[in-house]
Structures are given as structure tokens and as C-alpha cells.
Amino acid sequence: MSRYRYGAYEDGPDPLAPPYDVRDALDAVGDSVLDGARPDDALRELLRRGLPGARDRRGLDDMLRQVRERRRALRDRGRLDGTLEQARALLDTAIGQERAELFPDPSDDARLREAELDTLPSDTSQAIRRLSDYDWRSEAARGTFEQLKDLLRREVLDAQFQGMKQALENQDPAAMERVKDMMAALNGMLERDARGEHTQEDFDRFMEQYGDMFPDDPRDLEELVDSLARRAAAMDRLLASLSPEQRAELAGLMEQAMQDAGLAMEMTRLGDALRARRPDLGWGQPEQMTGDDPLGMGDATTALAELADLSELEAALGQDYPGARLDDIDEDAVRRALGRQAVDDLDALRRIEKELERQGYLRRNRGKLELTPKAVRRLGETALRRVFSQLTSGRQGDHDQRDAGQAGELTGASREWRFGDEQPLDVVRTVSNAIRRSAMEGGAGLVTRPAAAKVVEPTTADVAEITGVPRPAGERPGGVRPAGERPGGGRPGGVKLAVDDFEVHETERRTGAAVCLLVDLSYSMVLRGTWAVAKQTTLALHTLVTSKFPQDTIQIIGFSNYARVLHPEEMAGLDWDMVQGTNLHHALMIAGRHLDRHPDFEPIVLVVTDGEPTAHLRPDGRSLFDYPPSADTLVLTLAEVDKMTRRNARMNFFMLAEDRRLVSFVEEVARRNGGRVFAPDADRLGEYVVSDYLRVRRG
């Protein structure tokens, strides 16, 4: 018997994984685009805010805030002169112990020693250099001075090689010799690499011998150089951050410590090589620390190196430089600063743009992002959902009816059901057909049928669902019982339904409608904050007409100083122009041509505007603007209104302002044309427009 083992798919991405869900991200980008932003800017804004949805992802702004908080916390950790302070304290202790040993001794040698101690320079590094050959009389002082030199060796090495201080705490001479060998091997490897002679095998052998001295476990020479160079640059910034006196004193201590350890030459070679390889790391730039606790040289270098990483990460997260890309953000730096979750959030942000393009919602045209027709359809569907979410259930305009669009009013007649029919089922005629056929085939009881016939036994719930009339608990519709149940409650017997029994109500075939949506695109729409909602309403209505009423034809006409026909893709990304004029005259002329091309269609004209007409077309085709509106503008516009009236096209106005002139104008239009006037709040414009269209289409 074959045995199978199931597990996670390991050979690349899971081929059965669902596609990456970018719908919420697309809606967020679409909202910004409809509000007037370019797709590039809208996507950038989304990445800054983060991704909406059930599993919200942090955006760049949130990560940037955390990085800045981390920088402030690091700066407050302590002072940079901790090693100097420790060295001075140990030096003073050793000198005090030596003086205590000399004081009881009345000999001239003791007085000479005291005089030598009195003439020590105030600079700690110079004092240590003077005392390096001093023959200590006090064993306690000798031990303290050795402790001081060991501290300096460990701190200086830890400043260059993180973790070295702990490795040298036991003061094992063999450990120090191993450090010397490591540095010689490292410098030799760097020199061979500069000559082009280095191989990965050389690095692997080096790490096999000395890998325990590098806790970050670099994979190759470049990673090792990057780690060491960042730390060396941080140590250089530490020196630059001290006062000139402190800087000279600490540099002297470092030099003395390396000379005592026999590492001065190797350390100089390493420093020169690292600076030559990574001159971009900000060597010598001072950093301000504001804490009170003194930090050792190793800890201070670690803090400064982390501050440098955070500064780079802050710049990358800010994305404020030319050509900025999310790929510029170092994942390792994000992980060190913000944790694994931030890396996952960053990966989601990186993926969103690629998925929007891959799934066909965005495309690049000459380096600029554009919304595709697929994206615009999605935005229209979203806008329509939002409109219907505002409509109360049961009102006219419920678009979730299966017969919307094709089926009209009931005629009272019925006909046989045909495959694909969406008309309502005539339950009475259907059951009557079944009873009549059952009687012809042998009366009530268990009825036999050809094997090819499809038999359906309706339940009470089925009939209630078909008719739409709820039945009381336990009550069944007359004449319909479960198969095999007799009228008195026994079995067998009943009525069985076959496909040939079903009949549907006939409905009047609804004629198509020619819809004209005239949208004001003048600059005042931007000033009043109605620009985005007008575009959303346009997309919602276009989506409703094309998806639920495919027999209808819709034309979107935008008008400002001129009018023009707009496609949905153009409307979604349309930007406003600072032009003067509300040329309703031109818009009505274009709408009239659309209606004339569909003479047998029901005309529907919807006008969205926030101002009265202030422009018209002259005989030469040029637009003439005049404010307050000239008599010619009003006369020509009302003439087009009268033409609409003769076409039996009622014009419904949706006013987005309550200007006195606008109110007077639309009232005159309503009087002459018989249309209606609405004054919705801007955020309810879509609800009003869609509801009015559905009211007209459904009588």
C-alpha cells in the first residue's frame, strides 16, 4: 500500500496560495486619486499611512516615529567620557596606594618617589605613559595600575571588535596572543583582497580559526568589513564628540594601550584599510549624548554605531530624496531597531506596489503610475457599495434583485419556464400542473415517471422561499405536502414536481434608457470640497448602469469653461484646472446629441453643479465667460433646456450650494422642464443621484 507524506510546499511560492489581496489598498489609493492626487502620490501616501484591512500593517510614518524614539532613548543613555573617568579613578587610586606605602618610609628614595608622583602631568594618558616604567613599592598600587592597563586594552579592543571585552576579562596572555594573530591574519586578508587575490575559501578558513571573536557571524569579507568599518567610524565619532582636551587624553590612552599590547601597528593598518574601503560612513562627525551615566568606550561606541544605523534608517524611511524606493530600506537595520514584526510590515509595503501592477490595477507610462480600466471598475464598484450602504433597506433602489434591468411590470400571464429565466416563479400554476399531470398518470399517490425526468419534491421552506411569503410554523401551503404523505397524515402519496411543470410570470420588457450625467468640474467644486464626491458619484452611477442595467447607455459629461465627454478611466484620474466658467450650455448640447442618437430610449438627464451658468459657446465655437451671468448665457442655456423638454427628457438638478442665483436658475429650469431639484449634503450626493436614477428606471 502506497504511503504519502504531506507538508508545506518548499519549491518556491505556494502555487495554490490565494492571490495577494490588494483590494483595500486599491480602494485607499483610489480615494486619494478621486480627491485629486496623482496615483504616484496616492500610493506614496498609502505606504506612509500603512495598509488597511483585518491585519493592519504599519506604515513608514509609524516606523519613522519609532526610530526617532529609539534615537532619543539612545542619546539619553549616558556620557561618552566614561572610560576617561574610570581611568582617572583607577590612576588616582594607584597613586594614593603608592603614597600610603611611601609615607612611613623616612628614606631619601621614598622622598624621591613622592616627588616623581607630584610632578605627574594632569593628562591621564601622559601620566600613564610616565608610570609605565615606574617601579611600584606598593603591591596594591601595582595591581591597580595593571587593572587600569587591562581596562584600557579591553575597552579599546571592544570599541573595534564588539564583544572583545568579555573575551579578555580573564587576562589570559594566550588570549591576547590570539588577538594579535587574528589582527595580523585579518590585515593580511584585506591586503590580498585589495590586490584581487582573496577567495571565499580564505575567508572560511579565517572564520574557522577566529569566528568566535565575531558574534555577528559575517558570511563573507564584505559583511565583516562593513561591520568593522561601522564600528571604527563610530569610535572616530566618539573622539570627535569629546572636548579637545578629552579627545587628546583618550587618544593618548588608546595609543598607550595598543603599544602595551603590541597591537599599535596592526590597529593602525586596520583603521587605514577600513577608512579607505568605507569613506561614506561619516568619519569624524560629532554626536551629542545627553545622559548622565558614564559609558565605557565599548558601550559608547556601540551606542554611536547604533545611532548611525538609526540615522541611515531614518533617512531611508523618510523617502524624501530623489529616486527614493522601498528597496533602499535595509531589512537588517529594521530588524535590529524595530523587531521582526516591522520587517513583515515592510515586506507587505514593498509587495503592495508590485502586486498592484502585477494584478493589473496600476501601470507605468513613461515612468509615471496610472490607474488601469480594471482599477477604475473596482473603484466604481466600491463607490457603488458605499452608496448602497447609505440607503435604508427596503427603499427603492435595492439593487440586489435578480430581475433588475430586464424584467418589468407583471402582465398577469404566465408561460413555461425556460433555462436562464429570472422572472418570478408562478407557484400556483406550477403546482396545478403537477397535480393535473399526476392525476393523468394514475391519480394521487406515489407517481412514476420516466427515468430521464428530473424530479423535485418541494418542502415548505422551498415554497416559502419561492413565493416570498413566510409560513407559520408547521403550516404548509395548500395542496403541497411532503412526498408520500396523505391528506390525513399518512403515507404514501403526494405531489411531485417535474421540470415541465414549472411556469413563470410574464413581465413587460423594459425599454433601455439613455442616461446623461452632467458633472460640474469648475474650480469652485474644489474650493467647496465637493470635487472628490462628484467623481465618486460618477463612478458609482456608471458602474450601476453598466453592471445592473446593461440595456441602458450612459454618457458622462464634465463641464467648466467647455464641456467634454469623459470616460470612467479619465474621470477617476481627472485633475482640476483653475479655469473660470460653468458652461452648462455646452454640456446640454452634447447631452442632446447623445439622446438624439437613442430616440427609442427613455431619456434621463442628471445635473450635478454648485453654481449657475456663467459661460456659453459663441457661434465661432469659443467659450465666453461672464459673471454675473450675462443675458446671452441664460437665454442660450434655457434654450437647450427647452430642447430637452421637447425630447421628453426631465432634468433633475443636484445642487451642492445654496447660492441665490443658483436657486433661482434651477427653479426656472424645473418650471420649464418639469424636472426635480435636490439639495443634498455633499457626502450624500451619491445616494441621491443613484436613488433618483433607480426611481426613474423602476417607475
N, C-alpha and C positions, 0 to 999 in steps of 0.2 A: 504493500500500500504506500503510495507516494506521501511524503511529508513536506509541508510547506512552512516557511517562517516568514512572518510579516513584520515590517518595521518601517522606519522613516525612510523616505526616498533620499538617497545620498548623491546621486549622479547629477548634480546641478539643481536648479529650481524645480520645485514640485510641479509636474506637468498638469496635475489635476487640481491645483490650488485655484480658488476663485480669483478673478481679476481684481487688481487693486482698486478699491472703491474711492473714486475721486469726485463723486457727485457733490458731497458737501463742500469740498474745496472749490469745485467749479461754480457752485452757487455763490460762494463768498466772493470769488473773482468777478462773477457776473454782476453782483450788486455794486461793486466798485466801478465796473465798466459802465453800467447803466447810470451811475451817478456822475459820469463824465471823465473817469480816469482811463488812461491808456492800459491795454492788457499787461504791458511790462510793469507799469507802476502798480496795477492791481495785484499782480502776482507777488511783487516785492512786498507790498503791504500785507498780504496774507502770510508770507513767510515771517514777517516781523511779529504779527499777532499770534501765529500758531494755527494749527489745523482744528476746525470744529468737528464735532461728532461725539459718538459714545465714548471713545477713548481720546480725550483731548490731548493734543501734543503741544508742548511748549514751543513758543516762537523764539526768534532771535532776540527780541527785546527782553524777554524774561531771562534768557541765558545771559544776556549782557548785564542785566541788573545783578544777577548772582555773581558774575565775575567781578564786578565793581565792589560788591560787598566783601568778597574774598580778598581783594586787594586792600581794602580798608582794614580788614582784620589782620592781614599780614603786617601792614605798616605799624599797627599798634602792638606788635609782639614784643618789641624791645629795642635797645640801643645797639649800635654797631661796634662800640668800643669795649665789648665785654672781655675779649682776650687781653687787651691792654690793661684793663682793670685787674684781671686775675694775675697777670704777670707782675704788675706793680705790687699787688698784695703779697705774692709769694716772695718777691725780691725784698720787700721791707721785712717780711718775717725772717728770711735767711740772715739779713744784716742784723736784725735785732738779736737773733740767736747767737750770732758770732760775737756781738758786743757783750752779750751776757757772759760768754765764755772768757773774753779777754779782760773784763773789768777787774776780777780779783787778782790777776797776774800783774806784779809790780815791775816786770822786766821791761827793758827797752824794746824788745821785739814786740811785746804786746802793744806798747805805745805807738810804734811804727805802723803796726797793722791798723790800729784805730785811726791814725792819720790818713792811711790809704782809703779806709772806708769813708772818712769825712770828705775826701776830695772826689768821690764818685760823681759823675755828671748826673744831672736831673733826668736826662733822656734814658728811659728804661733800656732801650736796645744798646746804647753805648755803655751803660753801667754793666749789663750782662756780658758784653764783649770784654770789658776790663776785668771782670771777675772770672772769666773762663779759665784763666791760668792761676787764679788765687788758690793758695794752699790753706784750706779751711782748718781752723783749730777745733771748731765745734762739729761733731759728727751729726748733730741735729741740723745745723745750718747746711752742712754738705748734702744731707738727704733732701732738705727743702730746695736747694739750688738744683739738684738733679731732677727733682719733681717739676721744677719750673722749666728746665730744658726739655724734659719729656713732654710736658704740656704743649710747648711751642711746636715741637716736632709733630705731635699728633694733630694739633689744630691746623697747622699749615698743610699737612698731607690730606687731612679731612676736607679742607677747603678745596683742594684739587680733585681728590678721589673720595666721593661720598661713601661713608661707612668705614673709612680707614681708621678713624679714631678708635672705634671699638675693637678693630683687629689688632691694634698695637697697645692695648691697655695693659697687657701683662709684661711689657718692657722686655720681651724676649729678643736678644741680639740676633737670633736666627731669623726672626720675623722681619727685622729691619734689613738684614741682608737680602731677604727675598724681595722686599720692596725695591731695593737697588737693582736687583736683577730684572724685575718686572719693568722698571722705567727704562733700563738700557734696551731691553727687548722691544718695548713699545716705540722708543725713538728710532731704533733700527728699522722697525716695520714701516714707520711713517716715511723714513728716508727712502726705503725701497719703493714704496708706493709713489713717491714724488718722481722717481726715475722710471716708473711704469713697470716695475719688476714684481709687484706684490700680487699674490694669488689668494683665493679664499682658503686654500689649504694652509697657507701661512697663518692666517687669522685663526683658523680652527685649532692649530697646534698651540698658538698663543693662549687661546681661551682654555684649552685643556690644562695648561700649566697654571694660569693665573685668573681663571674665570671667577673664583671665589672672591676676588677683590673688586668685582664689578657687579653689584647687586641688581642692576637694571638689565643684565643679561643681553648685551647687544648681539645682533645677528651677523653683522659684518663690520668692516673697518669704518664705513661711513657712519653707522649708528654710534660706534664708540667715539669717533672724532666729534660728532655732534654733541654727545653727552658731555665729554670732557671740555669742549670749547665753550659750551654754555656755562659750565661751572667756572672755568677760568675767567670768562668775561664778567661773571657775577662777582668774583673775587676782585677783579680790577675795578668794578663799580663800587665795591666796598671801600677800597682805598680812596677813590675819588669822592666818596661821600663824607669822609672824615675831614677834620680841620687840617691845615698844612702841617702843624706840629704833630698831631696824632698820626697823620699819614706817614711822615718821615719816621716816626718812632715805630709804628707797626711794620713798615717795610724793612727797617733795620732788624727787628725781631725775626721776621721771616727769613731774611738772608742769613742771620746768625744761626737760626735753627737748621737750615738746609746745609750750611757749612759744617756744623757739628755732626750732622747725619751723613755727610759725604754725598749729598744729593744736589748740591747747588748747580753743578754743571748740567746734570740731566734735567733738572726742573727748568733751567733757562732754555735748553734745547726744546723741551716740550712746549713751553709757553710760546716761543717764537713760531713753532710749527703750527700750533693751533690758531694763533692770531692770523697767520698767513692764509690758512685754509678757510677761516670763517671771519672775514673782516666786517661782516654785516651785523654782528651781534651787539653793537652799541658799546664797544670797549670805552671805558673811561667816563661814561655818563653817570653823574651822581644820582643817588636815590635818597629820598628823605624818609627816615624812620622816626615815629613819634612815640614809641613805647618807653616805659621806664625801666624795665628789667634788662640787665646787660646780657647780650648774646655772645657766645663764643664765636670764633672765626668760622668754624664749620657750620654752625647753626645759622649765623648771619649770611654766609654765602648761599646756603640752601634757601633761605628766605628771599634773598635778592634774585637768585635764579628763578624761583617760582614767580616772583613779581615780574620778571622779564617775560616769562612764558605767558602770564596773565595779560601783560600789555599787548603782546602779539595776538593773543586770543581775542582781546577786546577790539583790536583793530579789525580782525577778520570777521567777528560777529557784527561789527558796525556796518560793514559792507558799504562804506562811504567813499571808497576810492574808485577811480576809473577802472572798468573791466572787472569789478568785484564779482566773485562766483562763490557758491556754497562749497565747491571743491577746494577753495583756499583754506577752509577751516580744518585744522589738524584734529583728527579724532582722538589721538592720544592725549593732546593737551586738554580737550574737552573731558575726557575720562578722568584725567588727573585732577582737574579743577572742579568738575560738577558731578562726576559719577557715571555709572553705566546707563542709567535711565536717560540722561542728557544725550548720550551717544545714539540711543534708539530714537529719541526725538529728532536729532539732527539727521539721521538716516531717513526718517519719514519726510522731513522737509526737502531733502535732496531728491527723494523719489517722486515727490508730487509733480514737479515741473516735467520730469521725464515721462511720467505716466500720462499727464495731460496731453503731451504731444503724441505719445505712442498710441493712446486710445482715440486720437483724432479730434480732440477738443481745441487744441491750440496748434498753430503752425507758424513757422518763421518765414517772413517775407522781407528779404533784404536786411536781415539782422533784427527785425522787429517782430514781436509776437502779435498774432491776430487770432480772433475767435473764428472757428470754422462754422459752417452751417449746422453741423451736428451739435456744437456747443450752444448755438443760438436756439435750436429746437429745445434743448434741455432747459435753457433759461426761460423760454416761453412756457414750458410745462410747469416749471417751478412757480413762475408768476401766476399761472392759472390756478395751481393748487392753493396758493396764498389767497387768491381772490375768493375761491370757494370756501376756504376755511373761515372767511368772514361772514359768509351767508348762513343764515339760520337754516336748519334742516326743515324740509317741507315747503320752503318757499319756491316760487317759480325760479327756474334756473338750476334745479338739481340736475347735474349733467351725468349722473350715474345711471341713467335709464338706458336699457338695451335698445329701445326702439327710437331713441333720439335721432332726428335727422331724416330718416326715410319714412317712418310711419307717421300718418297724420291722424285726423279725426276718424272715429269708428263710423262705418256706413250702415251697420245693422245686419249685414250679410256675413256669411262665413264661407269658407272654402277648404278643400283638403290641404293638410299640412304638406309642405314640400321641404326637402332638405335645405337648410340655410335660412328658413323663415325666422324672423324675430318678432313677428306680430303676436299679440296676446292669444293664448290658447282658449278656445271656446269649450269650456269644460262640459256644459250641458249637452251640446251636440256630440262631443266625443264619447261620453258615457252612453248616450242614447244609441249611438252607432254600435257600440259594443254589445248592449243588451239586445238590440234588434238582430244583429248577426248571430249572437249566442242562441237566440230562440230559433232562428232558421236552421241552426246546426244541431238542434236536438233539445232545446229548452234549457231551463236553469239547471244548474249542477255543474259538475266538472266537465269543461268543454275541451274537446280535442281540436287540434289544428295541425296544419302541415308542419313538418319539421323545420322548414326554411323560414317560417314566420317568426318574427321577434315578438315575444310575449312580455307584457309589463303588468304587474299587479300593483296598482296604486294603494298606498296607505293613506290614512287620514292626514298625516303630516304632508304627504305629497300633494294631496288635493288642496289643502290649506295654502301650501306654498304656491301652487299654480294659480289659484283664484285670488290670492291676496287677502282672503277673509279668514281671520282666526276662528278656529272652532273651540267651543268649550271642552274642558277636559272630559274625555270619554265619549263625546258626541261625534258621530260620523255623518258625512253628507248623505242625503237620501239616495238610495239606490246603489251605494258603493260600500262594499263590505270586504273584509279580507277574504282572499281566495279560500273556498271550501267552507265558509261559514253560512249557515242557513238563516233566513229571516228570523226564525225563532231562537237563534243562538246556537244551533247545532252545526255539524259538519257532515258531509262535504257540500259544495255548491258555491255560487258567487259569480262575479263578472270578471272576465279577463280582457285586458286591452291589447290590441294589436296595432301595428304601425298604421294600417289602413283606416283605423278608427279615428285618428286624430284630425281635428279641424281647427282652424284659426280664424279669428275675426278679420274681416277685410277692413282696410283703412284707406282713406283718401291719400293719394300720392301727393306729397307736398312739393310745391314748386321750389326751385332754387331762389336764393336771394343774392342780389348784388350789393355788397357792403362797402361803403366808403367811410374810412376813419380819417378825419382831418385833424391833425395834431399841430398845435401852435409851437413853433420852435424859436420864437423870438427871445431876445436876451432877457426880457422881463421874467420868463419862466425860470431862468437860472437864479435871478435875484430873489424870486419868491420861494425858491426851494422846491419847485414842482417839476423840475426837469427830469429827475430820475423816475418819479412815479408815473409821469406821462409815458416814458419809454417802457416801463414795466407793464402798464396797461395795454399799450400797443402790442407787445409780445404776447400777453395773455389772451387778448381777443383774437389775434392771428392764429395762435395755437388752438383755441377753441373752435374757430371756424374750419380750419384745415383738418382737424382730427375728429370732431364730432359732427360737423355739417359739411361733408366733402362735396355735396352738390352745390354749395354756395361758392361765390367768388368774392375775394376781399382785396381791396386796394388801400394801402396806407399812403397818405399824402401829408407831407410836412410842409409847413408854410411859415415864412418870416418875411423878408423883403420880396422873395419869389417863392413859388410853390414847386414841389417836385415829388415824384413817386419814389417811395422808399421801400427797399427790400428788407426783410427782417434782419438779415446779417448786417446791413448798413445801419439800420435803426439801433441795433444793440451797441455798436461802437461809435455812434454818431457823437461828435463833439459840437459844442455850441459855438456860434460865431457872434461877435459883438457887432451886430448889424441892426439897423433901425427899420421897422416896418412890420405890420401884421397884414399880409396880403391875402385876406380871405377871398377876395375877388378871383385871384388866380387859382386858388385851391378849388373853388366851386366850379370853375371852368374845367379843370382836369377831372374832377369827380363826375361832372355831367357827361364827359366823353366816355367814362367807364360805364355809367348807367346806360348810355345810348348803345354801347356795344352788346348789352344784355337786355334787350327790350322785353323779353318774356319773364325776366326775373323780378322778384319783389325788391324794390329799392329800399335801402336802409342807409341813411346818412347821419353820422355821429360826428360832432364837432367839439373838440377839447381846446379851450382857449382861456387866457386870462386878461384879454383886452379887446376893445372894439377895433374894427378895421382902421388902419392908418396908412394903407398903401393900396394901389391898384395898378393894373397894367395899362400903359398908354397904347395908342394904335401902333406905334413902332415896336411894341414888344418890350419896352423898358419899363422898369418899376418906378413909380412916383410916390415918394413918402411925404406925408404932411400931417402935422399934429398941432392943434386938434384936427380930427379928420376933416378933410375938405368935402364939399358937397359932391364933387365928382366921385370921390371914393365911395361915399354912402350910396349914391344913385346907382353906380355900376355894380356894387356888391348886392344891393337889393334886387337889381335886375336879374342877377344869377339866382337869387333866392326864388324869384317868381318863376324862373325856368324850372327849378326843382319842383315847385308846386304843380306846374303843368305836367311834369313827369309822374305825378302822384308820389313823389319822394318826400316823406316827412323828415324834417331836420330837427334832431334833438341836440340841444346845446348843453354842455357841461362846463359851467363857469367856475374857474379857480380863483376868482377875485370878485369883489363886490363894488367895483368902480361904478359910479353913477352912469357914466356914458355907456359902459358895457351893458348894464342892466337895461337901460332904455333901448339899446340896439337889439338885444336878444328878445325883448318883449315885442318889438315891432316885427321881428322875424317870425315869432310864434303866432302873432296875429295874422300875418300874411300867408304863412305856410301851414299853420295848424300843428306844428311840432311842439315838443315839450321842452321845458327849461329846468335844469338841475343845478344846484349849488352845493356840491359835496365838499367835505373836508378833503384835503389833498390825499391823506392816507386811505380814503375810502373811494377814490376815483375809480380804481379797477372794479370794485364791487358794483358801482353804479353803472358803468359802461357795459360790463358783461351782463348784468341783470337786465338792462334795457334791451340789449340785443336778443337775449333769450325770450323776453316778454313778447317782442315782435315776432320772433320765429315760431312761438308756440301759442300765439293768439291770446 
